[in-house]
Amino acid sequence: MVKFLKILQQASSLCHVVKLSPDELMSKVYPNIQQNFKDQDWLSHRAILTSRNYVVEKLNVTIQKQLPGPEYAYKFHRLHP
């Protein structure tokens, strides 16, 4: 249990809790996303973490609508035949 608490304390030092509207949050985390969305290095330094899947889904849809070009959907079936 003590080891878990130490890991949790270390992880919490990596997070920054903010209280912003979803639009404000996205503009802070992903500024100029229309110009930078193809830059893998730029994207790899950004993340929005939530405790609920429905929040993530809403944010993803909003961010995707800001990207230029058509939207594509891919299906995932399984890893092994």
TORPA-4810 file (N, C-alpha, C, O; in nm, 3 decimals):
<nodes>
NODE_1_0.082_-0.119_0.000_0.000_0.000_0.000_0.087_0.126_0.000_0.055_0.222_-0.070_M
NODE_2_0.194_0.126_0.076_0.283_0.242_0.084_0.346_0.268_-0.053_0.357_0.383_-0.096_V
NODE_3_0.386_0.161_-0.120_0.446_0.176_-0.253_0.346_0.239_-0.350_0.383_0.326_-0.430_K
NODE_4_0.221_0.196_-0.343_0.117_0.253_-0.430_0.099_0.401_-0.402_0.085_0.481_-0.495_F
NODE_5_0.097_0.440_-0.275_0.081_0.581_-0.240_0.196_0.666_-0.292_0.175_0.779_-0.336_L
NODE_6_0.318_0.613_-0.286_0.433_0.685_-0.339_0.421_0.704_-0.490_0.450_0.811_-0.543_K
NODE_7_0.378_0.598_-0.559_0.359_0.608_-0.704_0.250_0.710_-0.736_0.265_0.790_-0.828_I
NODE_8_0.142_0.708_-0.660_0.032_0.802_-0.681_0.078_0.946_-0.658_0.039_1.035_-0.734_L
NODE_9_0.159_0.969_-0.556_0.211_1.103_-0.530_0.300_1.150_-0.644_0.293_1.266_-0.684_Q
NODE_10_0.384_1.061_-0.695_0.470_1.098_-0.808_0.387_1.130_-0.931_0.416_1.227_-1.002_Q
NODE_11_0.286_1.050_-0.958_0.201_1.072_-1.075_0.125_1.202_-1.062_0.108_1.274_-1.161_A
NODE_12_0.078_1.234_-0.943_0.000_1.357_-0.927_0.086_1.481_-0.949_0.034_1.586_-0.984_S
NODE_13_0.216_1.470_-0.929_0.303_1.585_-0.955_0.318_1.612_-1.104_0.361_1.720_-1.144_S
NODE_14_0.281_1.515_-1.188_0.288_1.532_-1.333_0.161_1.595_-1.389_0.160_1.638_-1.504_L
NODE_15_0.056_1.599_-1.310_-0.073_1.650_-1.357_-0.095_1.792_-1.312_-0.039_1.838_-1.212_C
NODE_16_-0.177_1.862_-1.389_-0.213_1.999_-1.355_-0.365_2.007_-1.361_-0.424_1.998_-1.469_H
NODE_17_-0.429_2.024_-1.248_-0.574_2.031_-1.242_-0.617_2.174_-1.268_-0.569_2.267_-1.204_V
NODE_18_-0.709_2.191_-1.363_-0.760_2.324_-1.397_-0.911_2.321_-1.401_-0.973_2.216_-1.420_V
NODE_19_-0.971_2.438_-1.385_-1.116_2.450_-1.396_-1.144_2.552_-1.506_-1.148_2.673_-1.482_K
NODE_20_-1.163_2.501_-1.626_-1.192_2.584_-1.743_-1.312_2.525_-1.816_-1.348_2.409_-1.796_L
NODE_21_-1.372_2.606_-1.900_-1.476_2.552_-1.987_-1.410_2.457_-2.085_-1.289_2.467_-2.108_S
NODE_22_-1.485_2.365_-2.145_-1.425_2.274_-2.244_-1.355_2.348_-2.358_-1.248_2.306_-2.401_P
NODE_23_-1.414_2.456_-2.406_-1.351_2.533_-2.515_-1.220_2.598_-2.470_-1.122_2.597_-2.544_D
NODE_24_-1.219_2.654_-2.350_-1.097_2.714_-2.297_-0.988_2.609_-2.277_-0.871_2.631_-2.309_E
NODE_25_-1.028_2.494_-2.226_-0.933_2.385_-2.203_-0.870_2.340_-2.334_-0.749_2.324_-2.343_L
NODE_26_-0.953_2.318_-2.436_-0.901_2.272_-2.565_-0.810_2.376_-2.630_-0.710_2.340_-2.692_M
NODE_27_-0.844_2.504_-2.616_-0.758_2.606_-2.677_-0.624_2.620_-2.603_-0.524_2.659_-2.664_S
NODE_28_-0.622_2.588_-2.474_-0.495_2.592_-2.399_-0.409_2.470_-2.429_-0.288_2.482_-2.446_K
NODE_29_-0.471_2.353_-2.435_-0.396_2.229_-2.458_-0.358_2.214_-2.604_-0.248_2.169_-2.636_V
NODE_30_-0.448_2.253_-2.694_-0.426_2.237_-2.838_-0.435_2.371_-2.910_-0.522_2.388_-2.995_Y
NODE_31_-0.347_2.467_-2.879_-0.352_2.595_-2.951_-0.315_2.575_-3.099_-0.224_2.499_-3.130_P
NODE_32_-0.386_2.642_-3.185_-0.360_2.633_-3.330_-0.363_2.489_-3.381_-0.277_2.449_-3.460_N
NODE_33_-0.459_2.412_-3.337_-0.465_2.271_-3.376_-0.482_2.255_-3.526_-0.437_2.156_-3.583_I
NODE_34_-0.548_2.351_-3.591_-0.568_2.341_-3.736_-0.435_2.341_-3.811_-0.424_2.280_-3.917_Q
NODE_35_-0.334_2.408_-3.757_-0.203_2.413_-3.822_-0.110_2.301_-3.773_-0.018_2.262_-3.846_Q
NODE_36_-0.132_2.251_-3.655_-0.036_2.159_-3.593_-0.081_2.014_-3.584_-0.005_1.930_-3.535_N
NODE_37_-0.201_1.981_-3.628_-0.253_1.847_-3.603_-0.175_1.735_-3.672_-0.187_1.620_-3.632_F
NODE_38_-0.096_1.766_-3.773_-0.016_1.664_-3.840_0.124_1.648_-3.779_0.198_1.557_-3.817_K
NODE_39_0.159_1.733_-3.686_0.291_1.730_-3.621_0.287_1.633_-3.503_0.236_1.666_-3.396_D
NODE_40_0.341_1.513_-3.522_0.336_1.410_-3.418_0.410_1.451_-3.291_0.366_1.418_-3.181_Q
NODE_41_0.521_1.523_-3.305_0.595_1.567_-3.187_0.511_1.666_-3.107_0.505_1.656_-2.984_D
NODE_42_0.447_1.759_-3.174_0.360_1.858_-3.109_0.247_1.787_-3.036_0.219_1.817_-2.920_W
NODE_43_0.181_1.692_-3.103_0.070_1.620_-3.042_0.115_1.533_-2.925_0.041_1.518_-2.827_L
NODE_44_0.235_1.477_-2.934_0.281_1.385_-2.829_0.307_1.455_-2.696_0.323_1.389_-2.594_S
NODE_45_0.312_1.587_-2.695_0.334_1.663_-2.573_0.205_1.718_-2.514_0.209_1.803_-2.425_H
NODE_46_0.090_1.671_-2.563_-0.038_1.724_-2.518_-0.135_1.611_-2.484_-0.139_1.509_-2.553_R
NODE_47_-0.212_1.630_-2.378_-0.315_1.533_-2.342_-0.416_1.599_-2.248_-0.381_1.684_-2.167_A
NODE_48_-0.539_1.557_-2.261_-0.644_1.595_-2.168_-0.691_1.465_-2.103_-0.739_1.375_-2.171_I
NODE_49_-0.678_1.456_-1.972_-0.719_1.337_-1.899_-0.849_1.364_-1.825_-0.866_1.468_-1.762_L
NODE_50_-0.940_1.270_-1.834_-1.066_1.282_-1.761_-1.095_1.150_-1.691_-1.038_1.046_-1.725_T
NODE_51_-1.184_1.155_-1.596_-1.220_1.034_-1.523_-1.342_0.965_-1.582_-1.381_0.858_-1.535_S
NODE_52_-1.402_1.023_-1.683_-1.523_0.965_-1.743_-1.510_0.955_-1.894_-1.465_1.049_-1.959_R
NODE_53_-1.549_0.841_-1.950_-1.541_0.821_-2.094_-1.630_0.916_-2.172_-1.591_0.961_-2.280_N
NODE_54_-1.748_0.949_-2.120_-1.837_1.037_-2.194_-1.778_1.177_-2.209_-1.805_1.245_-2.308_Y
NODE_55_-1.699_1.220_-2.113_-1.632_1.351_-2.123_-1.529_1.346_-2.235_-1.519_1.439_-2.315_V
NODE_56_-1.452_1.239_-2.239_-1.351_1.222_-2.344_-1.418_1.220_-2.481_-1.369_1.284_-2.575_V
NODE_57_-1.527_1.149_-2.494_-1.598_1.139_-2.622_-1.644_1.277_-2.669_-1.629_1.310_-2.786_E
NODE_58_-1.701_1.355_-2.579_-1.747_1.490_-2.616_-1.630_1.577_-2.660_-1.640_1.649_-2.759_K
NODE_59_-1.519_1.572_-2.586_-1.402_1.652_-2.622_-1.345_1.607_-2.756_-1.308_1.691_-2.839_L
NODE_60_-1.336_1.476_-2.778_-1.282_1.425_-2.905_-1.366_1.471_-3.024_-1.311_1.511_-3.126_N
NODE_61_-1.497_1.464_-3.011_-1.585_1.507_-3.121_-1.564_1.656_-3.149_-1.555_1.696_-3.264_V
NODE_62_-1.557_1.736_-3.045_-1.537_1.880_-3.063_-1.404_1.910_-3.129_-1.397_1.994_-3.219_T
NODE_63_-1.299_1.842_-3.087_-1.166_1.863_-3.146_-1.164_1.817_-3.291_-1.109_1.886_-3.377_I
NODE_64_-1.224_1.703_-3.320_-1.227_1.651_-3.457_-1.299_1.746_-3.551_-1.261_1.757_-3.668_Q
NODE_65_-1.401_1.813_-3.503_-1.475_1.907_-3.588_-1.389_2.028_-3.627_-1.418_2.095_-3.726_K
NODE_66_-1.285_2.055_-3.550_-1.196_2.168_-3.580_-1.092_2.134_-3.686_-1.029_2.224_-3.742_Q
NODE_67_-1.074_2.006_-3.715_-0.971_1.964_-3.810_-1.021_1.975_-3.953_-1.137_1.944_-3.980_L
NODE_68_-0.935_2.018_-4.044_-0.975_2.027_-4.184_-0.985_1.890_-4.250_-0.925_1.793_-4.203_P
NODE_69_-1.061_1.882_-4.356_-1.071_1.758_-4.432_-1.183_1.668_-4.384_-1.248_1.695_-4.282_G
NODE_70_-1.204_1.559_-4.458_-1.313_1.467_-4.422_-1.278_1.384_-4.299_-1.161_1.364_-4.265_P
NODE_71_-1.381_1.336_-4.233_-1.363_1.250_-4.116_-1.368_1.105_-4.161_-1.450_1.067_-4.244_E
NODE_72_-1.279_1.024_-4.106_-1.274_0.882_-4.138_-1.300_0.800_-4.011_-1.259_0.841_-3.902_Y
NODE_73_-1.366_0.687_-4.026_-1.389_0.595_-3.915_-1.328_0.461_-3.952_-1.348_0.410_-4.062_A
NODE_74_-1.254_0.404_-3.859_-1.191_0.274_-3.880_-1.247_0.175_-3.780_-1.274_0.210_-3.665_Y
NODE_75_-1.264_0.052_-3.824_-1.314_-0.053_-3.735_-1.198_-0.138_-3.686_-1.103_-0.167_-3.759_K
NODE_76_-1.208_-0.178_-3.562_-1.110_-0.267_-3.502_-1.181_-0.396_-3.466_-1.281_-0.395_-3.394_F
NODE_77_-1.131_-0.508_-3.517_-1.198_-0.635_-3.492_-1.130_-0.713_-3.381_-1.193_-0.744_-3.279_H
NODE_78_-1.003_-0.745_-3.399_-0.930_-0.820_-3.297_-0.782_-0.821_-3.331_-0.743_-0.791_-3.444_R
NODE_79_-0.701_-0.856_-3.234_-0.556_-0.858_-3.255_-0.509_-0.986_-3.322_-0.422_-0.982_-3.409_L
NODE_80_-0.565_-1.098_-3.284_-0.519_-1.228_-3.334_-0.629_-1.297_-3.414_-0.747_-1.287_-3.379_H
NODE_81_-0.591_-1.366_-3.522_-0.693_-1.436_-3.602_-0.759_-1.551_-3.528_-0.845_-1.619_-3.584_P
</nodes>
